Amino acid sequence: MGSASPRDHLMKLLEPVVSAEGLDLEDITVTQAGKRRLLRVIVDRDGGVSLDDVADVSQAVSTALDDDDAMGQAAYTLEVSSPGVDRPLTEPRHWRRAAKRLVKAELKDGSVVEGRIMAADDSGVELDVSGALHKLGYEDLTRGRVQVEFRRFDDVDGDEG
């Protein structure tokens, strides 16, 4: 592997495998879990990830790992999942996939703004901050985080009695 870390090797090995399944490889972590290692593969795509998607990509990743012997001979557990709500928004696709969600955005100048994502494209994100639209370029953002809401913006008021 040369100077590449084991994580870098796994990312390089699995990115085309995950991509062939129509998903984006978001992250890979390997942690010790008792006598075993846990290989966690995080995948996502526009529109979300279904259980069938996870099953399909799990099979493809498992085959690629077996063929490459990337995890060696020691036992490991493979876990494939989608990112949780707490994952940081760092890439344009993360912001786009969080459309209509309430977020806290950290800016490079050290300030923080909270608003709802109204739109996101390759150049930046448009937030509704207390009724006023603010366009922020990705060059001005460090990261964002989706805020947990018990009642989402797009919920329907059809259950009033």
N, C-alpha and C positions, 0 to 999 in steps of 0.2 A: 504493500500500500504506500510505501514511501513516507513522506511527511504528512500525508492526509490522516486526519483523525478517524477513528472508527465511525463516528457520527457522520462525518463528511462522506466516507465510503458508502455508508448506508443510504444517505440522501441521494448520492449519485446513482446508486444501484436501483433504488425504489422509485425515484421521480418518474422515469419513463413507464414503469409498470403501473403506477397510480394514474398517470396521465392517459395511458391506453384505456383505462376504465372510465375516462371522462371526468376525472376528479383532479383537484390540486393537492399536492403534498404540502401540508402546512408545517409540520414539525415531526421530529423523531426524537425520542428519548429512550435511553437504556438505563435501568436502575436495578440494583440488587434487591431481590425479594426473598430473603432466606437463602436457601441453597440454589435457587433459580434466579435468572435474570428476567426482568419484564421489559419487553420491547413494545413501546407505545408509539403507534403511527397515527398521526392526526391528519384527516383528509376533509376537504370541503369542496363545494361548488355552488354556483349561482342556483338558487332554488332549494338549497339544502341537500342533505344526504339521507337516503332511506335505509332501512335495515337490509333490504336486498342489495343496495349499493355496498354497504359495509361487508356483507357476506361475500359478494363477488370480489371485492378488492382484497379481502382477507385471504381468499384462496390464491389469488394471483401473487400477492406479496409472499405468502408461505412458499409457493413454488419457486419464486425467484431467490428467496433466502436459502432454500434447500439446494438449488442448482449452483449457487455461488459459494456456499459454506461460509457466508459472511458472519454468522453468529457462532461459528466454531462447533465443537462437539458437546459443549456443556448445555444442559437443559435450559430452556427459556420458554416464556409464555408470550405469545403475540396478542396484542390488544389493538384493534383498529377502531377508531371512533371519530366523531366530528368534534370541532372545537366547542368548548363551553362558552356560556355567556360572559365569563370573566376574562376571556382571552383579549389581549390588547389589539386595538385596531392600528396596524402599522403599514399596511399596504393598501393601495387604491381599491383592490377587490374586497378587502375587509370592510371598508367604509361603504362601498356599493351594496354589499350583502346585508348591511345593517340599516338600510333605508327605512325610514319612518320610526326608527328607534331613538330613544332619548340617550344622549351620550355626554360624557365629560371629556372635553378635548384639552390636552395639555399643549400649549404653544411654546415655541422655541424661546420666546422672551420671558418664560417662566410663569406667565399667567395661565389661568384655566377658565374655559368657557363651557357652559352647559346649555345644550339645545337639542332639538330634534333634527335628525338628518332628513332633509327634504330631497336632496339629489347629491350624487357623487359621480364624477367622471375621471378621466385620466389626469386632469390638472388640479382638481381639488374637490372640496365638499361644501355644500350649502346647508347652513344650519338655521333653523328657526329658533332665535333666542328671544323669548318673551314677546313673540309676535313680529319681530324684526328679522329679516333675512340677512345673514352674514356669509359671504363667500370667503373661504379660507383655502389657500393653496397648500399643497402637501409640503412644500418647502418651509411653510410657517408652522407646521404641526410636528410634534414629536411622537405622540400617540393619543389614542382615545380609548375610552372604555364604555361599553353599553351599561346603562343604569337599569337595575331591576325595577320593573313596574308591575304592580298587581293588576292594573287596568291599562291596556295598551291604547295608543292613539287611534288605531284602526278597529277597535272593538265596536260592535253594533249595539245600540240602545234598544234592543228588541225584547228585553225581558222585564220591562216595567209592568207592574200589575195593576 
